[in-house]
Amino acid sequence: MGLVVPLDESKKKGAARIEPLVALVSADMDLVNQIILSKAGSDVEMIPEVAQHLISSGGKRLRPMLTLAAARMSGYRGDAHVKLAASVEFMHTATLLHDDVVDESEMRRGKQTARMVWGNQASVLVGDFLLGQAFRMMVEVGSLDALDVLSAAATVIAEGEVMQLSAAKNMATTEDEYLAVIKAKTAALFSAAAEVGPIIADKGRDARAAFRSYGTNLGLAFQLIDDALDYGGNSADLGKNVGDDFHEGKITLPVVLAYRRGSEAERAFWQRTLEKGEIQDGDLEKAIGLLRSHKTIEETIERARHYGTVARDALATFPESAWKASLLEVIDFCIERAH
């Protein structure tokens, strides 16, 4: 009784696709990729090796595409959006390098994580290098407002990481507390990536607020679907091993809901496996069974749909265009991963 259909099955049914956005930003993304290759270089041999390991590992690069699309949809005609998009991707890559160290992750996107190949110290330091390069590019763009938004996002993301550490292995975590973590850790970069588009196009406060809302709520929906997929998806769609959150002791929304609704014996199971880390053979299957019995995977997907609707409404007042249509389809694409 699987709750998730693999993504390639969804495509056969004519589901939402990311390809329209990819096609629209294709020329700009070529320039972004050139900058990424250039700025990831260093005379210190290990830096480009570690950076290339993750940069070339097949991610969709959704966040920089949001920057490019938001700028073009706002009427921007220059080239500063390319450097800002590259900055966004470097921020994201640095976050992944740091995340994998904190989470002690072994696999990402079907490959060994950088920490497994080069060690934790190299992963952290290369992440710091990429953050430094990101901020250098922001300065080169010369927009104080864009620099303010992206630097504020970097701060919030770090706060989210610390919040997640506090929530890790803590079954008392509430839904509100968990949503605060993912709003900081995931949605903040989506939000900043979208908002800098209208900033460099010299649009007013209303346009900035609309794209900020779009990015925030898209990011929340994206993360909640990831949470659902960890217990009901497959590794190809997820970019990591199914059950990684469980084995790493992460308290995600499906678990928060199941814990609070469960019996005393069920709560003892979650305390043993996630708080104490005493995981035995068959425990992942039991965890998935509990989530299904309390319908918390389905409810997590429903919450993601809610945030997707808020993201859609954020762009409602903009005139129809290919750019707007592609950004709206990205919302459906992110959510339909869990169909």
C-alpha positions as CSV (number, residue, x, y, z in Angstrom):
1,M,0.0,0.0,0.0
2,G,2.5,2.6,-1.1
3,L,1.6,6.2,-0.7
4,V,4.1,7.4,-3.3
5,V,4.4,6.8,-7.0
6,P,7.9,7.2,-8.4
7,L,8.5,10.4,-10.3
8,D,8.9,8.8,-13.7
9,E,5.4,7.2,-13.3
10,S,4.0,10.7,-12.6
11,K,5.6,12.0,-15.8
12,K,3.8,9.3,-17.8
13,K,0.5,10.6,-16.5
14,G,1.3,14.1,-17.7
15,A,2.0,15.6,-14.3
16,A,3.6,19.0,-13.6
17,R,7.1,19.3,-15.0
18,I,10.1,21.5,-14.2
19,E,11.2,21.4,-17.9
20,P,9.3,24.7,-18.9
21,L,11.4,26.6,-16.3
22,V,14.6,24.8,-17.3
23,A,14.0,25.7,-20.9
24,L,13.3,29.4,-20.2
25,V,16.4,29.9,-18.0
26,S,18.7,27.6,-20.2
27,A,20.9,30.3,-21.6
28,D,21.2,32.1,-18.3
29,M,22.0,28.8,-16.5
30,D,24.8,28.1,-19.0
31,L,26.4,31.4,-17.8
32,V,25.7,30.4,-14.1
33,N,27.4,27.1,-14.6
34,Q,30.4,28.8,-16.2
35,I,30.7,31.1,-13.1
36,I,30.3,28.1,-10.8
37,L,33.1,26.2,-12.5
38,S,35.3,29.3,-12.4
39,K,34.6,30.3,-8.8
40,A,34.9,26.8,-7.4
41,G,38.5,26.8,-8.6
42,S,41.5,27.3,-6.3
43,D,45.2,26.7,-6.1
44,V,44.5,24.5,-3.1
45,E,44.0,21.2,-4.8
46,M,41.4,19.7,-2.4
47,I,39.0,22.7,-2.7
48,P,37.9,22.1,-6.4
49,E,37.9,18.4,-5.9
50,V,35.4,18.6,-3.0
51,A,33.4,21.3,-4.6
52,Q,33.1,19.5,-7.9
53,H,32.1,16.3,-6.2
54,L,28.8,17.9,-5.0
55,I,28.4,20.5,-7.8
56,S,28.4,17.8,-10.5
57,S,26.3,15.3,-8.6
58,G,23.0,16.0,-10.5
59,G,20.9,18.4,-8.4
60,K,18.2,20.3,-10.2
61,R,19.6,23.7,-9.2
62,L,16.1,24.9,-8.5
63,R,17.1,27.7,-6.2
64,P,19.3,29.6,-8.8
65,M,16.7,29.0,-11.4
66,L,14.2,30.8,-9.1
67,T,16.6,33.8,-9.0
68,L,16.9,33.9,-12.8
69,A,13.2,33.5,-13.4
70,A,12.1,36.1,-10.8
71,A,14.5,38.6,-12.3
72,R,13.3,38.0,-15.9
73,M,9.7,38.0,-14.8
74,S,10.3,41.3,-13.2
75,G,11.6,42.7,-16.5
76,Y,15.3,42.7,-15.7
77,R,17.5,43.0,-18.7
78,G,21.1,43.0,-17.3
79,D,23.4,40.2,-16.2
80,A,23.7,40.7,-12.4
81,H,21.1,38.0,-11.9
82,V,23.6,35.5,-13.2
83,K,26.1,36.2,-10.4
84,L,23.3,36.3,-7.8
85,A,22.0,32.9,-9.0
86,A,25.6,31.5,-8.8
87,S,25.8,33.0,-5.2
88,V,22.5,31.2,-4.3
89,E,23.8,27.9,-5.6
90,F,27.1,28.3,-3.7
91,M,25.1,29.1,-0.5
92,H,23.0,25.9,-1.1
93,T,26.1,23.8,-1.8
94,A,27.9,25.0,1.3
95,T,24.8,24.2,3.4
96,L,24.7,20.7,2.0
97,L,28.4,20.2,2.9
98,H,27.8,21.4,6.4
99,D,24.5,19.4,6.7
100,D,26.1,16.2,5.8
101,V,28.7,16.7,8.6
102,V,26.2,17.6,11.2
103,D,23.8,14.7,10.2
104,E,26.7,12.2,9.7
105,S,25.2,11.4,6.3
106,E,26.9,8.8,4.1
107,M,25.0,9.2,0.8
108,R,23.7,12.2,-1.2
109,R,22.1,11.9,-4.7
110,G,23.3,8.4,-5.0
111,K,27.0,9.2,-4.3
112,Q,29.1,9.1,-1.2
113,T,29.0,12.4,0.7
114,A,32.1,14.6,0.6
115,R,32.7,13.9,4.3
116,M,32.9,10.1,3.5
117,V,35.5,10.7,0.8
118,W,37.6,13.6,2.3
119,G,36.5,13.8,5.9
120,N,34.5,16.2,8.0
121,Q,37.1,18.9,8.3
122,A,37.6,19.3,4.5
123,S,33.8,19.3,4.0
124,V,33.3,22.1,6.5
125,L,36.2,24.2,5.2
126,V,35.3,23.9,1.6
127,G,31.7,24.9,2.5
128,D,33.2,28.0,4.1
129,F,35.2,28.7,1.0
130,L,32.1,28.5,-1.2
131,L,30.2,30.8,1.2
132,G,33.1,33.3,0.9
133,Q,32.9,33.1,-2.9
134,A,29.2,33.6,-2.8
135,F,29.5,36.8,-0.8
136,R,32.3,38.1,-3.1
137,M,29.9,37.7,-6.1
138,M,27.2,39.5,-4.2
139,V,29.5,42.4,-3.6
140,E,30.5,42.5,-7.3
141,V,26.8,42.9,-8.2
142,G,26.7,46.1,-6.1
143,S,23.2,45.9,-4.8
144,L,23.1,46.6,-1.1
145,D,19.5,45.4,-0.9
146,A,20.3,42.0,-2.6
147,L,23.4,41.6,-0.4
148,D,21.2,42.4,2.7
149,V,18.6,39.8,1.7
150,L,21.1,37.0,0.9
151,S,23.3,37.7,3.9
152,A,20.3,37.7,6.2
153,A,19.3,34.4,4.7
154,A,22.7,32.9,5.5
155,T,22.3,34.0,9.1
156,V,18.8,32.5,9.3
157,I,19.9,29.2,7.7
158,A,22.7,28.9,10.4
159,E,20.1,29.6,13.1
160,G,17.9,26.9,11.6
161,E,20.8,24.4,11.8
162,V,21.2,25.1,15.4
163,M,17.5,24.9,16.0
164,Q,17.5,21.5,14.3
165,L,20.3,20.3,16.6
166,S,18.2,21.3,19.6
167,A,15.1,19.5,18.2
168,A,17.1,16.4,17.1
169,K,16.2,13.3,19.1
170,N,13.6,15.3,21.1
171,M,10.2,13.7,20.8
172,A,8.7,16.7,22.6
173,T,9.1,18.8,19.5
174,T,5.8,20.4,18.5
175,E,4.6,21.0,14.9
176,D,5.1,24.7,15.4
177,E,8.7,24.2,16.5
178,Y,9.3,21.9,13.6
179,L,7.9,24.3,11.0
180,A,10.1,27.1,12.5
181,V,13.1,24.9,11.9
182,I,12.3,24.2,8.2
183,K,11.3,27.8,7.6
184,A,14.8,28.8,8.7
185,K,16.8,25.9,7.3
186,T,15.1,25.4,4.0
187,A,12.5,28.1,3.1
188,A,14.8,31.0,3.9
189,L,17.1,30.4,0.9
190,F,14.1,29.8,-1.4
191,S,12.7,33.1,-0.2
192,A,15.9,35.1,-0.7
193,A,16.6,33.4,-4.1
194,A,13.2,34.6,-5.4
195,E,13.3,38.1,-3.7
196,V,16.6,39.2,-5.2
197,G,15.0,39.0,-8.7
198,P,12.7,42.0,-8.3
199,I,15.3,43.8,-6.2
200,I,17.8,44.0,-9.1
201,A,14.9,44.9,-11.5
202,D,14.2,47.9,-9.3
203,K,10.7,46.8,-8.5
204,G,8.9,48.1,-5.4
205,R,8.0,46.7,-2.1
206,D,4.9,44.8,-3.3
207,A,6.8,42.8,-5.9
208,R,9.5,42.0,-3.4
209,A,6.9,40.8,-0.8
210,A,5.2,38.7,-3.4
211,F,8.3,36.9,-4.5
212,R,9.4,36.5,-0.9
213,S,6.1,34.9,-0.1
214,Y,6.3,32.7,-3.1
215,G,9.8,31.5,-2.2
216,T,9.1,30.9,1.4
217,N,6.0,28.9,0.9
218,L,7.5,26.9,-2.0
219,G,10.4,26.1,0.3
220,L,8.1,24.9,3.0
221,A,6.1,22.7,0.6
222,F,9.3,21.3,-0.9
223,Q,10.7,20.3,2.5
224,L,7.4,18.8,3.8
225,I,7.3,16.6,0.6
226,D,10.9,15.5,1.3
227,D,9.8,14.6,4.8
228,A,7.0,12.5,3.4
229,L,9.2,10.9,0.8
230,D,11.7,9.8,3.4
231,Y,9.2,7.3,4.7
232,G,7.2,6.6,1.5
233,G,9.4,7.4,-1.6
234,N,12.4,6.0,-3.3
235,S,16.0,6.9,-3.3
236,A,16.1,8.1,-6.9
237,D,13.4,10.8,-6.2
238,L,14.7,11.7,-2.8
239,G,18.4,12.2,-3.6
240,K,19.3,10.2,-0.5
241,N,18.4,6.8,1.0
242,V,14.8,6.2,2.1
243,G,14.8,6.1,5.9
244,D,17.8,8.3,6.3
245,D,15.8,10.7,8.5
246,F,14.8,7.8,10.7
247,H,18.3,6.4,11.1
248,E,19.7,9.9,11.8
249,G,17.2,10.4,14.6
250,K,15.6,13.4,12.8
251,I,12.2,14.5,14.2
252,T,10.2,15.4,11.1
253,L,6.5,16.3,10.8
254,P,5.2,12.8,10.0
255,V,6.9,11.6,13.2
256,V,5.8,14.6,15.3
257,L,2.2,13.9,14.4
258,A,2.4,10.1,14.9
259,Y,4.1,10.5,18.3
260,R,1.4,12.7,19.6
261,R,-1.4,10.5,18.3
262,G,0.1,7.2,19.3
263,S,-0.5,4.9,22.2
264,E,1.9,4.7,25.1
265,A,3.6,1.7,23.5
266,E,4.0,3.5,20.2
267,R,5.5,6.6,21.9
268,A,8.0,4.2,23.7
269,F,9.0,2.9,20.3
270,W,9.7,6.4,19.0
271,Q,11.7,7.2,22.1
272,R,13.8,4.1,21.8
273,T,14.5,4.5,18.1
274,L,14.8,8.2,17.7
275,E,15.7,9.6,21.1
276,K,18.0,6.8,22.2
277,G,19.1,5.6,18.7
278,E,18.5,2.0,19.6
279,I,17.3,0.9,16.1
280,Q,16.9,-2.8,15.4
281,D,16.1,-4.8,12.3
282,G,12.5,-4.1,11.1
283,D,12.2,-0.9,13.0
284,L,12.0,1.3,9.9
285,E,9.2,-0.9,8.5
286,K,7.4,-0.6,11.9
287,A,7.9,3.2,11.8
288,I,6.4,3.4,8.3
289,G,3.5,1.3,9.5
290,L,2.8,3.6,12.4
291,L,2.9,6.7,10.2
292,R,0.5,5.0,7.8
293,S,-1.9,3.9,10.5
294,H,-2.1,7.5,11.8
295,K,-2.2,8.9,8.2
296,T,0.6,11.3,9.0
297,I,2.4,10.9,5.7
298,E,-0.8,11.9,3.9
299,E,-1.4,14.8,6.3
300,T,2.2,16.1,5.8
301,I,1.5,16.1,2.0
302,E,-1.8,18.0,2.6
303,R,0.1,20.6,4.6
304,A,2.6,20.9,1.7
305,R,-0.4,21.5,-0.7
306,H,-1.6,24.3,1.6
307,Y,1.8,26.1,1.4
308,G,1.8,25.4,-2.4
309,T,-1.5,27.2,-2.6
310,V,-0.2,30.2,-0.6
311,A,2.8,30.3,-3.0
312,R,0.5,30.3,-6.0
313,D,-1.6,33.1,-4.6
314,A,1.5,35.2,-4.0
315,L,1.9,35.5,-7.8
316,A,-1.8,35.9,-8.6
317,T,-1.7,39.6,-9.3
318,F,1.1,39.4,-11.9
319,P,0.2,39.4,-15.5
320,E,0.1,36.1,-17.3
321,S,3.4,35.1,-19.0
322,A,5.6,32.1,-19.7
323,W,7.7,33.0,-16.7
324,K,4.7,33.1,-14.4
325,A,3.3,29.8,-15.8
326,S,6.7,28.1,-15.3
327,L,7.0,29.2,-11.7
328,L,3.5,28.1,-10.9
329,E,4.2,24.7,-12.5
330,V,7.3,24.3,-10.3
331,I,4.9,24.4,-7.2
332,D,2.9,21.5,-8.6
333,F,6.1,19.7,-9.6
334,C,7.5,19.9,-6.1
335,I,4.3,18.6,-4.6
336,E,3.5,15.9,-7.1
337,R,6.8,14.1,-6.3
338,A,4.6,12.6,-3.5
339,H,1.8,11.3,-5.7
